[in-house]
Every structure is written in C-alpha cells, then in structure tokens.
Amino acid sequence: MSKKNDGAGLNSRLVRKPMQKWGWLFLLPTFAAFIIGFIWPFVQGIYLSFCEFHVASDAEFIGLGNYVKVFSDVGFMNAFKNTALFAVVSIILINVVAFMIAYALTQKMRGSNLFRTVFFMPNLIGGVVLGYIWSLIFDGILANYSTYLTANASYGFWGLVILVAWQQIGYMMIIYIAGLQSVSEDMLEAAKIDGASGAQTLFKVIIPNVMPSITICTFLTLTNSFKLFDQNLALTGGLPSIIENGTKVNATELLALNIYSTYNIKWTYHGVAQAKAVIFFLLVAVLAIAQQTLTGRKEVQQ
C-alpha cells in the first residue's frame, strides 16, 4: 500500500517540473495572438499618427504635422469638453443611483431577485439599437412641444446621459450588490449595539467597506464615458451643429465620434484621426490610472 505522500511526490517531481520547463510552449499561441492582435497594431498606430496615408502600406512620414492639426482643431476641443462634462455627470449619476438600488435590494425585500434581473437587462441590449429606440422615444415626447432631439444641444446631451445611465446602472448595481453582501455582519451588529444611526452605519461602516466596488464601478463608468461611440452615433450623430470660434462644430459630438468623423472626411485626414486616437488613448489611460490610485487609497484593508 502506497504512502499518503506518494501522490504529492509524483505531482512535484513528474508533473510540476515538466510544466515549469515546457509551460512557455503552451503560452506561446496566446502570446503570439496578443502580439499580432494588439501590440503590433498599437505600435503601428503610433507610427501612422506621424504619417499621411490612405492605407498603411503607403504611409508617408510627415513628423508632428498631424498633432499640430489636432490641437488647432476646434471640433476636437469641443468634443473633449463635451466628453469631460458627460463623464462627470455620468459617473456621479450612474454610481449614485446604482448604489442606492443595490442598497435597497440587499435589505431583504420581497422580489429582489426579479428586480435585479429587470434592472440588469438593459445592459444586454446593443448600443446602436438603444440609440435608435431612445431617439424614437425622445422625439415622440418632444413632438408635443413642436421640437425634436437634435434641435437643441441640451436635449441631445441629456438624452445621451439618460440613455447611458439606463443601460449601465443595472451592471454597476450587480457589482455594488456583491460588495454590500461582503460587508461583515459582525461589523453591522457592532455598529447597531454602539447606537449608530442608519446614516452613520451607511457612511462610517458600509461605504468604507464597499470601496473596492466603488473603485471598480468608477473605473468602468469613467472609461465607458470616454470611449462612448455607438450610442452617440445612433442617438444624435453629434447634432445639432453650432458655430464655435467661427468654426462649425457638432454640439453633442464626443471624442470617439469625432475621431471617426475625422477619418471619414478624406484620406488626407487619416493621419490626423490616428493622432487623435493616440491622444485619446493617453488621456483615458492617465485618467484611469489616476482614478484607480485615488480611490484605491481609500479602500479598507480587511
């Protein structure tokens, strides 16, 4: 009869050692796909941002000319302003409402599982489909006032906020529910024994312990707000057009849509669009890292 530790010995000597020696061979296909599908296009995209091109094979290096055009583009600056404002409003609205719903659904209310499903369902619908559906809804409401969604920049902006909030609140709610359910019952009981009110328990005990969920949801809403494209395209298409500093720009156009529109002007603007994409990447990366650092510091160590 073999000893109990024979299995452990076989695992360490006959399995673990070959895995350590040949493991890289199994990782190679995934690593190669990552290089081909992400790293190489990313590096090539940076190079193309310094070029004028129609297709990648006929790229002609022109230095910083594309970046000069980007920073002198009134439309890009207007899109950046719109995106920054949209991100701030969306982050606050989505996270506050999602947390409130999650908190309510973890209070042992009847039908909570049904409500979770209902609130999450909008996240399953594609952005373009949502954009067209909500466009019909908004125009149907505004028709009573003899106007329409793209007739006013404020209508388009708040319509986009409502659409994105309706789509994403359910997803963030699920993350907040997971965080709320992980709060120790002993801590809540101790707060109750100490005479803490409901508000004190919420702000002094629950929220500090849910900071990891807040970090994740803030990161997702921040990056999603800056990357938003399909909803913006389907709902307003950037309209209405206004005059900004003597230049015609789209009042509800966000950064991703502005890059797409720039690429489609004519082939001589492909390099400018690529330069905008590089700046866009750097902007989102810096903001995401800064947000993760700031909110991560507030997390309670369990």
C-alpha positions as CSV (number, residue, x, y, z in Angstrom):
1,M,0.0,0.0,0.0
2,S,1.5,3.3,-1.0
3,K,2.2,6.1,1.5
4,K,0.0,9.1,1.7
5,N,2.6,11.5,0.4
6,D,3.4,9.5,-2.7
7,G,0.8,11.5,-4.7
8,A,2.4,14.7,-3.6
9,G,5.8,13.4,-4.6
10,L,4.6,12.4,-8.0
11,N,3.0,15.7,-8.6
12,S,6.1,17.7,-7.6
13,R,8.6,15.5,-9.5
14,L,6.8,14.2,-12.5
15,V,4.2,16.9,-13.2
16,R,5.4,20.2,-11.8
17,K,8.9,20.1,-13.2
18,P,7.9,19.4,-16.8
19,M,5.2,22.1,-16.5
20,Q,7.8,24.6,-15.4
21,K,10.2,23.6,-18.2
22,W,7.6,23.5,-21.1
23,G,4.9,25.8,-19.8
24,W,6.1,28.6,-22.1
25,L,5.3,26.4,-25.1
26,F,1.6,26.3,-24.2
27,L,1.6,30.0,-23.5
28,L,3.2,30.8,-26.9
29,P,0.0,30.7,-29.1
30,T,-1.8,33.1,-26.7
31,F,1.2,35.4,-26.5
32,A,1.6,35.3,-30.3
33,A,-2.1,36.2,-30.8
34,F,-1.7,39.1,-28.3
35,I,1.4,40.4,-30.2
36,I,-0.3,40.1,-33.6
37,G,-3.8,41.3,-32.5
38,F,-2.8,44.1,-30.0
39,I,0.9,45.1,-29.6
40,W,1.7,45.3,-33.3
41,P,-1.4,47.3,-34.4
42,F,-0.8,49.6,-31.4
43,V,2.8,50.3,-32.3
44,Q,1.9,50.7,-36.0
45,G,-0.9,53.1,-35.0
46,I,1.6,55.3,-33.1
47,Y,3.8,55.3,-36.2
48,L,0.9,56.1,-38.5
49,S,0.0,59.1,-36.3
50,F,3.2,60.8,-37.7
51,C,2.3,59.9,-41.3
52,E,0.0,61.0,-44.1
53,F,-1.6,57.8,-45.5
54,H,-4.5,56.3,-47.4
55,V,-3.8,52.8,-46.4
56,A,-1.0,51.7,-44.0
57,S,1.2,50.4,-46.8
58,D,1.5,53.9,-48.5
59,A,2.3,55.9,-45.3
60,E,4.5,58.9,-45.7
61,F,6.2,60.3,-42.6
62,I,5.5,64.0,-42.0
63,G,6.6,64.4,-38.4
64,L,4.4,66.3,-35.9
65,G,2.1,67.8,-38.6
66,N,-0.9,65.7,-37.6
67,Y,-0.6,66.6,-34.0
68,V,-0.4,70.3,-34.8
69,K,-3.6,70.0,-36.8
70,V,-5.3,68.1,-33.8
71,F,-4.6,70.9,-31.3
72,S,-5.7,73.5,-33.7
73,D,-9.0,71.6,-34.4
74,V,-11.9,73.4,-32.8
75,G,-14.1,70.4,-33.3
76,F,-11.7,68.1,-31.3
77,M,-11.5,70.6,-28.4
78,N,-15.3,70.9,-28.4
79,A,-15.6,67.1,-28.4
80,F,-13.1,66.9,-25.5
81,K,-15.2,69.5,-23.5
82,N,-18.4,67.6,-24.2
83,T,-16.8,64.3,-23.2
84,A,-15.3,65.6,-19.9
85,L,-18.7,67.1,-18.9
86,F,-20.5,63.9,-20.0
87,A,-18.1,61.8,-18.0
88,V,-18.5,63.8,-14.8
89,V,-22.3,63.7,-15.0
90,S,-22.5,60.0,-15.9
91,I,-20.0,58.9,-13.2
92,I,-22.0,60.7,-10.5
93,L,-25.5,59.7,-11.7
94,I,-24.8,56.1,-12.6
95,N,-22.8,55.3,-9.4
96,V,-25.2,57.1,-7.0
97,V,-28.3,55.5,-8.5
98,A,-26.7,52.1,-8.9
99,F,-25.5,52.1,-5.2
100,M,-29.0,53.2,-4.0
101,I,-30.7,50.5,-5.9
102,A,-28.2,47.9,-4.7
103,Y,-28.5,49.0,-1.1
104,A,-32.3,48.8,-1.3
105,L,-32.2,45.3,-2.9
106,T,-29.9,44.0,-0.1
107,Q,-32.4,44.9,2.6
108,K,-34.3,41.6,2.4
109,M,-37.1,43.0,0.3
110,R,-39.5,40.7,-1.5
111,G,-38.9,40.1,-5.2
112,S,-35.3,41.4,-5.0
113,N,-34.1,38.7,-7.5
114,L,-36.7,39.7,-10.0
115,F,-35.8,43.4,-9.6
116,R,-32.1,42.6,-10.1
117,T,-32.9,40.8,-13.4
118,V,-35.1,43.6,-14.6
119,F,-32.5,46.3,-13.8
120,F,-29.7,44.3,-15.4
121,M,-31.5,43.6,-18.7
122,P,-30.8,46.9,-20.5
123,N,-27.1,46.1,-20.3
124,L,-27.7,43.2,-22.7
125,I,-29.0,45.4,-25.5
126,G,-26.5,46.8,-28.1
127,G,-25.7,50.5,-28.0
128,V,-26.8,51.2,-31.6
129,V,-30.2,49.5,-31.0
130,L,-30.6,51.5,-27.8
131,G,-29.7,54.7,-29.6
132,Y,-32.4,54.3,-32.2
133,I,-35.0,53.2,-29.7
134,W,-34.4,56.1,-27.4
135,S,-34.3,58.5,-30.3
136,L,-37.8,57.5,-31.2
137,I,-38.9,57.8,-27.5
138,F,-37.4,61.3,-27.1
139,D,-38.7,62.6,-30.4
140,G,-42.1,61.3,-29.6
141,I,-42.1,63.2,-26.3
142,L,-40.6,66.3,-27.7
143,A,-43.0,66.3,-30.6
144,N,-45.6,67.5,-28.1
145,Y,-43.5,70.7,-27.8
146,S,-43.0,71.1,-31.6
147,T,-39.3,70.2,-31.4
148,Y,-37.0,67.2,-31.6
149,L,-33.9,65.7,-30.0
150,T,-31.3,67.1,-32.4
151,A,-32.8,70.6,-32.5
152,N,-31.1,71.6,-29.2
153,A,-27.7,70.7,-27.8
154,S,-29.1,70.4,-24.3
155,Y,-31.7,67.9,-25.4
156,G,-29.1,65.8,-27.1
157,F,-26.7,65.9,-24.2
158,W,-29.2,65.0,-21.5
159,G,-30.8,62.4,-23.8
160,L,-27.4,60.7,-24.1
161,V,-26.9,60.9,-20.3
162,I,-30.3,59.2,-19.7
163,L,-29.7,56.5,-22.3
164,V,-26.3,55.6,-20.9
165,A,-27.5,55.7,-17.3
166,W,-30.4,53.4,-18.2
167,Q,-28.1,51.0,-19.9
168,Q,-25.3,50.8,-17.3
169,I,-26.9,51.3,-13.9
170,G,-28.0,47.6,-13.8
171,Y,-24.5,46.4,-14.4
172,M,-23.0,48.6,-11.7
173,M,-25.8,47.6,-9.4
174,I,-24.6,43.9,-9.6
175,I,-21.1,44.9,-8.6
176,Y,-22.4,47.0,-5.7
177,I,-24.6,44.2,-4.5
178,A,-21.6,41.9,-4.4
179,G,-19.7,44.5,-2.4
180,L,-22.6,45.1,0.1
181,Q,-23.1,41.4,0.6
182,S,-19.4,41.0,1.6
183,V,-19.7,43.5,4.5
184,S,-19.2,41.6,7.7
185,E,-22.5,41.1,9.7
186,D,-20.4,41.4,12.9
187,M,-19.4,44.9,12.0
188,L,-23.0,45.9,11.3
189,E,-24.1,44.3,14.5
190,A,-21.4,46.1,16.5
191,A,-22.5,49.4,15.0
192,K,-26.1,48.7,16.0
193,I,-25.0,47.9,19.5
194,D,-23.0,51.1,19.7
195,G,-26.1,53.0,18.9
196,A,-25.1,54.1,15.4
197,S,-28.0,55.5,13.3
198,G,-28.8,54.2,9.8
199,A,-27.0,57.1,8.2
200,Q,-23.9,56.7,10.4
201,T,-23.8,53.0,9.7
202,L,-24.0,53.7,6.0
203,F,-21.3,56.3,5.8
204,K,-18.9,55.1,8.5
205,V,-19.2,51.3,8.1
206,I,-20.8,50.2,4.8
207,I,-19.3,52.7,2.3
208,P,-15.7,52.3,3.5
209,N,-16.0,48.5,3.2
210,V,-17.6,48.8,-0.2
211,M,-14.7,51.0,-1.6
212,P,-13.3,48.1,-3.8
213,S,-16.7,48.0,-5.6
214,I,-16.7,51.8,-5.8
215,T,-13.2,51.7,-7.3
216,I,-14.3,49.2,-10.0
217,C,-17.6,50.9,-10.9
218,T,-15.9,54.4,-11.0
219,F,-13.2,52.9,-13.3
220,L,-15.8,51.3,-15.6
221,T,-18.1,54.4,-15.8
222,L,-15.1,56.6,-16.4
223,T,-13.6,54.6,-19.3
224,N,-17.0,53.8,-20.7
225,S,-17.9,57.5,-20.8
226,F,-14.8,58.5,-22.6
227,K,-15.0,55.5,-25.1
228,L,-18.7,56.0,-25.8
229,F,-19.3,55.8,-29.6
230,D,-22.2,53.7,-30.8
231,Q,-24.9,55.4,-28.6
232,N,-23.6,58.8,-29.6
233,L,-23.7,57.9,-33.3
234,A,-27.2,56.4,-33.2
235,L,-28.9,58.9,-30.9
236,T,-27.7,62.2,-32.1
237,G,-24.9,61.7,-34.6
238,G,-23.2,64.7,-32.9
239,L,-26.0,67.1,-34.0
240,P,-27.1,69.9,-33.8
241,S,-24.3,71.9,-35.5
242,I,-23.2,75.1,-33.9
243,I,-20.6,77.8,-34.5
244,E,-17.7,77.7,-32.1
245,N,-14.9,80.3,-32.5
246,G,-16.1,80.9,-36.1
247,T,-16.0,77.2,-37.0
248,K,-18.9,74.9,-37.5
249,V,-18.8,72.0,-34.9
250,N,-21.2,69.3,-33.7
251,A,-22.6,70.3,-30.3
252,T,-23.2,66.7,-28.9
253,E,-20.2,65.0,-30.5
254,L,-17.9,63.1,-28.1
255,L,-14.3,62.2,-28.7
256,A,-14.7,58.7,-30.2
257,L,-17.3,60.0,-32.7
258,N,-15.0,63.0,-33.5
259,I,-12.2,60.6,-34.4
260,Y,-14.5,58.5,-36.5
261,S,-15.8,61.6,-38.3
262,T,-12.3,63.0,-38.9
263,Y,-11.2,59.7,-40.5
264,N,-14.1,59.8,-42.9
265,I,-13.5,63.4,-44.1
266,K,-11.0,62.5,-46.8
267,W,-7.9,60.3,-47.0
268,T,-5.5,63.2,-46.2
269,Y,-7.1,63.3,-42.7
270,H,-6.4,59.6,-41.9
271,G,-3.2,60.6,-40.1
272,V,-4.9,63.3,-38.2
273,A,-7.6,60.9,-37.0
274,Q,-4.8,58.5,-36.0
275,A,-3.1,61.2,-34.0
276,K,-6.4,62.0,-32.2
277,A,-6.7,58.3,-31.4
278,V,-3.2,58.2,-29.8
279,I,-4.0,61.3,-27.7
280,F,-7.3,59.7,-26.8
281,F,-5.6,56.6,-25.6
282,L,-3.1,58.6,-23.5
283,L,-5.9,60.7,-22.0
284,V,-8.0,57.7,-21.0
285,A,-5.0,55.8,-19.6
286,V,-3.8,58.7,-17.5
287,L,-7.3,59.4,-16.1
288,A,-8.0,55.7,-15.4
289,I,-4.6,55.2,-13.6
290,A,-5.2,58.4,-11.5
291,Q,-8.7,57.3,-10.6
292,Q,-7.6,53.9,-9.6
293,T,-4.8,55.3,-7.4
294,L,-7.1,57.9,-5.7
295,T,-10.0,55.5,-4.9
296,G,-7.6,52.6,-4.2
297,R,-6.1,54.5,-1.3
298,K,-9.5,54.8,0.4
299,E,-10.1,51.1,0.4
300,V,-10.3,49.5,3.8
301,Q,-7.8,46.7,4.4
302,Q,-9.7,43.6,5.5
